């Protein structure tokens, strides 16, 4: 039985993946902000599901989550990031769709030695062709900003977590019904088989820093656009990683 934590696992893509994993007999920890929805989803999934109420952008909540994992599970095999919002401004985009994922991964990596981290992202065509923007003045620009930054985050973490023998990959789940945006709420597909495949299959056990499509096929990223040196430069500035690392050392 694998122990798998999913941020944003109470709806949309996260819930679809959770259902598949529970049906396969794995222990799933769902993390979300809506306690009522989380408890209802936990009841519907049954004994292999656990819900923990937390906002991953709040450090106190991350500390509580850390303690919960330590007390009740001791280790994790897979961490799947789905938590996110349709942001109203640049700061919301940075906090909820990027920094929260980084903070959770760093906080919980001590439970994930030799484990897997998966990040849900957008359509491969958009990821490949969306420009690396600084401006986030409109919804379209914020979407493009998020897609490139999530890809950089995947590459950055894959390199940084090599010594823990962890793998970090990103994937497009397909067009799936969710509450994230108006058009996604009108979709009918609720299946995300690629999630369980990337979480469990030995075929991808040693692959890291890779982007997969909805069928589990590797998407070759443009090397001139996406590489570790560029990811490091952009993310250290965007997420203020130097300040984060100083804070981590003080806590230790």
N, C-alpha and C positions, 0 to 999 in steps of 0.2 A: 504493500500500500504506500503510495506516494503522498507527501504532505505538500499541498499546493495553495499558495495565497494569491488571491486575485483582488486587486484594488478596483473599485467600481464594478464589483461582481454581482450587483443586485438588479441589473437591467441590461438590455441590449446585448452587445458582443460578450461582455463579461459573464452574464447569466447564461448565455447559450453555451459557452465553454464550460462553465461550472456544471451544467446539466450533463454534458457528455462525460466529464471526469467522475462525477458521482455515480453515474450509471456503470462506469467501469470499475467501481469499488475503491476509489481514491478519496482521501480526506481533503476537503476543500474549506479554506477559511476565506470568507467574503468580508471585505472591508468597504464601508460606505458611510456617507454622512446621514442618510435618512434611516433612523432607527426603526421606524414603523415598517417601512418597506423591507428593510433587512431581515427583520424577525419573520415577516410573512414569507419571504423567499426561503429563509432557512427551514421553516416548517414544511414548505412545499418540496424541498429537496430531500429532506429526511435526515437520518442519523449520521450520514457521512458529511454533513454540512455544518459549519459554525459561522456565526456572524459576529463581527466586532465593529462597533460604531466609532468612527474616527474621521477627522478631516486631515488628510495627509499633508496639508499646507501649514498645519499648526504643530509646532515642535512639542508642545505638551501632549498632544494626541499621539505623536510618533513615539514618545517615551512610554505612554501607556500601551501602545501596540507592541513595542519591544518587550515590555514586561509580560504581556499576555502570551506572546509566542514563547518566551522563555519558560514561563510557568506551566503552560498547557501542551506545548509541542516539542520544545527543545531543539528542533532542527526543521529546516524546510528543504524540499527538493526542487521546487519551482516557484518563481515569483512572476506573476503576469500583471502587467500594467495596462489597465483599461480606463481607470479613473480620468475624467476630463469633463470640460464644459464647453459650451459655445460662448467664447469670451466677448465681453462688451468693450474691453479696452486692452492695451498692451500689457499692463501689469497683471490683469487676470489671466491672460494667455501664458505669461511667464510663470506665474505661481502655480496655477492649476494644471496646465498641460505640459509643463517641462520640469520646473524645479521640484515639484512634489514627487515626481518619479525618481529624480536623482536622490533626493533626501531619503525616501523609503529604501531604495536600493543600498545606499551607504549604511543606513541604520541597521538593516537586517542582514547584511552580507555575512556576519559572523555565524548565522544559522544556515548559510547557503554554500558552504564549501563543497566544491565539485557539483554544484547545482546549476540550474538554468534560470535565466532572466529573459522574459519575452516582453516586447513592447508592441502594442497595437498602433498601427499608423495608417496612412492613406493609400490611395490607388497608386500603383507603381508608375504610371505615366505622369501623374502629378508630382510624385516624389522626384522623379528623374528630371522633370522640366521646370518645376517651380524655382524661380530665382532665389538666391540667398539674400533676402531683403533685410533692411534695418527698419524701414517704415512699417507701422501697423495701424495706419489711419483708418482703414476700412476693413470690413469683415473678410473680404477676399484677400487682402494683404496679410491679415492675421492668420488666415488659413495657410497661405504659402509660407509664412514665417514659421509656423508650427511644424509643418511637414519637414522642412530642411533641418530645423533644430532637433527634432526627434531623431532624425537619421544621424545627425552629428552626435547626439547623446548615446545612441546605440554603439557607434564606433568608439567613442571615448571610453565608455564603461567596459566594452569588450577588451580593450587594451589594458585598462587599469586593473581589471579583476582577473587577469591571467594567472597571477601568482596564487590566487585562491582556487585555481582550476575551475573557475566558473565560466559558463558560456553566456553571451548576451546577443540576442538576435531580435530583429523586428519583422513584423508581418502585416500584410493587408488581409483583413478577415473576409473581404467581399462586401457587397452592399447588403447590409443587415438592418432589420427593423430596430429602432432605438428611439430614445427621447432626446437625443443629442441636438438634432436640428429638425425643422419642420418637414423637410423632404424625407428624412430617414424614418419619421413616424408613420409615413404612408407606405413604406416598403412592406413586403410580405415575407421575405426570407428570414428565418430565425435559426438557421443552421450554420455553424462555424466549425466544420470538422478539422480544419487546419490547426486550430488551437490545441486540441488533444494530441494531434500528431506531433507538433513541435514540442509539446510538453513531455511526451512519453517515448517517442520512437528512438530506438538505438541508431537508426539511420542518420540522425542529426546530432548524436551525442557529443561529437568532437568538433562540431561546426560553431564558429563564433564570429561576430562582426558581419553578419550576413542578413540580407533582406529577402524575405520569401513572399510569393504571391498567395492568393487564396487557395491554390491547389498544392501548396507546399513546394513549388519550384523556386529555385534560386533566381533572384533578379540581380543581374550584374550592375552595380552602381557605377556611375561615371567617375573614374579615378581622378580626373582633374578637378572635379567638384567635391567629391566626398572622400576624405582621407583623414587619418588621425591628427596630423599636424594642424590642419585647418579646424578640425573639431575641437582640439585643445585650445586653440587661440580664441575661437568664437565663444565656447562655453565658459572658459575661465572669466571672460568679460561679462557674458550674459547672466551667469548664475553667481558671480562673485565667489568663485570656488576657493580663492585664497582665504577669504574671511571665514568660509564654512570650515575649512580644514583647521584653521586656528581655533575655532569654537570646539571642534571635535577633540583636539588635543587637550583643551582645558577640561572638558568633560571626563576625559580618560584619566 
